[in-house]
Amino acid sequence: MIIKQLFSKIFRFRSNTAIHYQDLFLPDFRSNENLNNNSEYLQSAIEQVEHLEKLCNLSEDTKLLDFGCGQGRLVNGIQYLQKNISIYTGIDTNRYSIRWCNKWLTNYGDIFNFIYLPAFNARYNKNADGLTILPFENKNFNIVFLNSVFSHMLSKDIIFYLNEFNRVLIKGGRVYLTAFIEEGVADVEENPNDYIDNSSGRLHRVRYEKDFFFKLVEDAGFKVNNFLHQEIKRTKQSVLIIEKL
């Protein structure tokens, strides 16, 4: 308990400060695993944007929802590459990350917006009451991006948010998501033994069987456009591109 309280105090303090690097604002206290080096952090952001552009066709008309935006890593990739999009909205369950983003990353322009979502997650937001409907109108976005979010959720929560994504996306809108997806394993397993690396704490790695996960996607009104097994080399997560029917 004492360690958690200390962690919270440090995070709260550092949510007011930033590192100036390559004409960007980078967080000096990061929720992303193994990305403490500024160069590696920025390179990972660039790779995210380039991958998203390749698979989901970013353009000046894109209205993008970054679900689980953390400290806005994707935004720094967009800013560094000078990509023109219509609107970016980041949403996260960590109020200190959202506070940091609103203090620093909104300096890049008024197309960038950040919203705190008080939704429950057994790993990241244990004190919330439950899942939360997204605070957006229907058919509001072209793309939903979520990196390393469903990898920390059980199927009930994933079903809820897939249906929310369907609601806020236009017809033909796409979701870029990463998850631990394998063939020939149990449908859902939290922190499976002897998988990738040791897990620490609730929902560190939630692994899904491929056909089972695809069925969740299809039942929510999406079709699978692309599946790239363990495409994210750093975390061994797979990338899935799904499209609203």
C-alpha positions as CSV (number, residue, x, y, z in Angstrom):
1,M,0.0,0.0,0.0
2,I,2.8,2.4,0.9
3,I,4.6,1.7,-2.4
4,K,1.4,2.3,-4.3
5,Q,0.8,5.6,-2.5
6,L,4.4,6.7,-3.2
7,F,4.0,5.8,-6.9
8,S,0.8,7.9,-7.1
9,K,2.5,10.9,-5.5
10,I,5.4,10.7,-8.0
11,F,3.1,10.3,-10.9
12,R,1.0,13.3,-9.7
13,F,4.1,15.5,-9.4
14,R,5.6,14.5,-12.7
15,S,2.3,15.1,-14.5
16,N,3.2,18.8,-14.3
17,T,6.6,18.4,-16.0
18,A,7.9,17.4,-19.5
19,I,11.1,16.6,-21.3
20,H,11.9,18.8,-24.3
21,Y,13.3,16.5,-27.0
22,Q,13.4,17.0,-30.8
23,D,11.1,20.0,-30.5
24,L,8.5,17.7,-28.8
25,F,7.1,17.3,-25.3
26,L,7.9,13.9,-23.8
27,P,6.7,12.6,-20.5
28,D,9.4,12.1,-17.9
29,F,7.5,9.4,-16.1
30,R,6.1,6.8,-18.4
31,S,3.5,4.1,-18.2
32,N,4.9,2.3,-21.3
33,E,7.0,-0.7,-20.4
34,N,10.7,-0.5,-21.3
35,L,10.5,2.9,-23.1
36,N,12.5,5.1,-20.8
37,N,15.1,6.0,-23.4
38,N,13.9,9.2,-25.3
39,S,15.1,8.0,-28.7
40,E,13.4,4.6,-28.3
41,Y,10.2,6.2,-27.1
42,L,10.1,8.6,-30.1
43,Q,11.0,5.8,-32.5
44,S,8.2,3.6,-31.1
45,A,5.8,6.6,-31.6
46,I,6.9,7.0,-35.2
47,E,6.5,3.3,-35.9
48,Q,3.0,3.4,-34.5
49,V,1.9,6.3,-36.8
50,E,3.5,4.7,-39.9
51,H,1.9,1.4,-39.2
52,L,-1.5,3.0,-38.6
53,E,-1.1,5.0,-41.8
54,K,-0.2,1.9,-43.8
55,L,-3.1,-0.2,-42.5
56,C,-5.9,2.4,-41.9
57,N,-5.2,5.2,-44.4
58,L,-4.7,8.3,-42.4
59,S,-5.7,11.5,-44.2
60,E,-6.6,15.1,-43.6
61,D,-10.2,14.0,-43.1
62,T,-9.4,11.4,-40.4
63,K,-11.2,11.8,-37.1
64,L,-9.1,9.6,-34.7
65,L,-10.0,8.2,-31.3
66,D,-7.0,7.0,-29.3
67,F,-8.5,4.6,-26.8
68,G,-6.1,4.2,-23.8
69,C,-3.9,7.0,-25.0
70,G,-1.7,7.1,-21.9
71,Q,0.7,10.0,-22.1
72,G,0.0,10.6,-25.8
73,R,2.8,8.6,-27.4
74,L,0.9,8.4,-30.7
75,V,0.4,12.2,-30.7
76,N,4.2,12.7,-30.6
77,G,4.5,10.5,-33.6
78,I,1.9,12.5,-35.4
79,Q,3.6,15.7,-34.5
80,Y,7.1,14.6,-35.4
81,L,6.0,13.3,-38.8
82,Q,3.8,16.3,-39.4
83,K,0.8,14.2,-40.4
84,N,-2.4,16.2,-41.2
85,I,-5.5,14.8,-39.7
86,S,-8.9,16.4,-38.9
87,I,-9.2,15.7,-35.2
88,Y,-7.4,13.6,-32.5
89,T,-9.2,12.6,-29.3
90,G,-7.3,10.7,-26.6
91,I,-9.1,9.0,-23.8
92,D,-7.7,7.2,-20.8
93,T,-8.6,5.9,-17.3
94,N,-5.5,7.6,-15.7
95,R,-6.3,11.1,-14.7
96,Y,-2.7,12.1,-14.3
97,S,-1.8,11.0,-17.8
98,I,-4.8,13.0,-19.2
99,R,-3.7,16.0,-17.0
100,W,-0.2,15.8,-18.5
101,C,-1.5,15.5,-22.1
102,N,-3.8,18.5,-21.6
103,K,-1.0,20.6,-20.2
104,W,1.7,19.8,-22.8
105,L,0.4,18.1,-25.9
106,T,-2.4,20.5,-26.6
107,N,0.4,23.0,-27.4
108,Y,0.7,21.2,-30.8
109,G,-2.7,22.6,-31.9
110,D,-6.4,22.6,-31.2
111,I,-7.0,19.4,-33.1
112,F,-5.7,17.5,-30.1
113,N,-8.1,16.8,-27.3
114,F,-7.8,14.6,-24.2
115,I,-10.6,13.2,-22.0
116,Y,-10.5,11.3,-18.7
117,L,-12.7,8.2,-18.6
118,P,-13.4,6.9,-15.1
119,A,-13.9,3.3,-16.2
120,F,-13.0,0.3,-14.1
121,N,-10.1,-2.0,-14.9
122,A,-8.7,-4.5,-12.4
123,R,-5.1,-3.5,-13.3
124,Y,-5.3,0.2,-14.1
125,N,-8.3,1.7,-12.4
126,K,-9.5,-0.5,-9.6
127,N,-11.5,2.2,-7.7
128,A,-13.9,3.0,-10.5
129,D,-17.5,1.7,-10.3
130,G,-17.7,-0.1,-13.6
131,L,-17.4,0.2,-17.4
132,T,-18.3,3.6,-18.9
133,I,-20.1,4.5,-22.1
134,L,-17.8,6.6,-24.4
135,P,-18.8,10.3,-24.2
136,F,-19.3,10.7,-28.0
137,E,-22.1,10.9,-30.4
138,N,-22.8,8.0,-32.8
139,K,-20.8,7.8,-36.0
140,N,-18.2,10.4,-34.8
141,F,-14.9,8.8,-35.8
142,N,-13.2,7.2,-38.8
143,I,-10.5,5.3,-36.9
144,V,-10.2,3.9,-33.4
145,F,-6.6,3.1,-32.3
146,L,-5.8,1.1,-29.2
147,N,-2.4,-0.2,-28.4
148,S,-1.9,-2.7,-25.6
149,V,-5.4,-2.2,-24.2
150,F,-7.3,-5.3,-25.0
151,S,-4.2,-7.2,-23.9
152,H,-5.2,-6.2,-20.3
153,M,-9.0,-7.0,-20.5
154,L,-11.2,-10.0,-20.2
155,S,-13.8,-10.8,-22.8
156,K,-16.7,-9.2,-21.0
157,D,-15.0,-5.8,-21.1
158,I,-13.8,-6.3,-24.7
159,I,-17.4,-7.1,-25.8
160,F,-18.6,-3.9,-24.2
161,Y,-16.0,-1.7,-25.9
162,L,-16.3,-3.3,-29.3
163,N,-19.9,-2.4,-29.3
164,E,-19.1,1.1,-28.2
165,F,-16.5,1.4,-31.1
166,N,-19.2,0.2,-33.5
167,R,-21.5,2.9,-32.2
168,V,-19.0,5.8,-32.5
169,L,-17.5,4.8,-35.9
170,I,-18.9,5.7,-39.3
171,K,-19.8,2.8,-41.6
172,G,-16.5,1.4,-43.0
173,G,-14.6,2.9,-40.0
174,R,-11.7,0.9,-38.8
175,V,-10.2,-0.2,-35.5
176,Y,-6.5,-0.8,-35.1
177,L,-5.9,-3.0,-32.0
178,T,-3.2,-5.1,-30.5
179,A,-3.8,-8.1,-28.3
180,F,-2.2,-11.4,-27.3
181,I,-3.8,-13.8,-29.8
182,E,-2.7,-17.3,-30.5
183,E,-4.0,-20.5,-32.1
184,G,-4.6,-23.8,-30.2
185,V,-4.8,-22.2,-26.7
186,A,-7.6,-21.8,-24.2
187,D,-10.3,-19.3,-25.3
188,V,-9.3,-16.8,-22.6
189,E,-6.4,-17.0,-20.1
190,E,-5.1,-14.4,-17.7
191,N,-1.3,-14.4,-17.2
192,P,-0.7,-17.9,-18.8
193,N,2.3,-19.8,-17.6
194,D,5.4,-20.0,-19.9
195,Y,4.0,-17.5,-22.3
196,I,6.4,-14.8,-23.6
197,D,7.7,-13.8,-20.1
198,N,6.8,-13.7,-16.5
199,S,3.6,-11.8,-15.7
200,S,3.2,-9.4,-12.8
201,G,-0.2,-8.5,-11.3
202,R,-3.8,-8.7,-12.5
203,L,-4.4,-8.7,-16.3
204,H,-0.7,-8.3,-17.2
205,R,-1.2,-10.5,-20.2
206,V,-4.6,-11.8,-21.2
207,R,-4.2,-14.3,-24.0
208,Y,-7.0,-15.2,-26.5
209,E,-7.5,-18.0,-28.9
210,K,-7.7,-16.7,-32.4
211,D,-11.1,-18.1,-33.5
212,F,-12.7,-17.1,-30.2
213,F,-11.4,-13.5,-30.5
214,F,-12.5,-13.2,-34.1
215,K,-16.0,-14.4,-33.1
216,L,-16.1,-11.5,-30.5
217,V,-15.2,-9.1,-33.3
218,E,-17.8,-10.4,-35.7
219,D,-20.6,-10.5,-33.1
220,A,-20.0,-6.8,-32.5
221,G,-20.6,-6.0,-36.2
222,F,-17.1,-5.9,-37.6
223,K,-15.2,-7.9,-40.2
224,V,-11.5,-8.7,-40.0
225,N,-9.4,-6.9,-42.6
226,N,-6.0,-7.9,-41.4
227,F,-4.3,-10.1,-38.8
228,L,-0.5,-9.8,-38.1
229,H,0.6,-12.4,-35.6
230,Q,3.0,-11.0,-33.0
231,E,3.6,-8.0,-35.2
232,I,4.7,-5.7,-32.3
233,K,8.2,-7.0,-31.7
234,R,8.7,-5.4,-28.3
235,T,5.7,-6.9,-26.6
236,K,4.9,-9.9,-29.0
237,Q,1.3,-8.6,-29.4
238,S,-0.6,-9.3,-32.6
239,V,-2.2,-6.5,-34.6
240,L,-5.8,-6.8,-35.8
241,I,-7.5,-4.4,-38.2
242,I,-11.3,-4.6,-38.1
243,E,-13.9,-2.7,-40.2
244,K,-17.4,-1.7,-39.2
245,L,-20.0,-3.3,-41.5
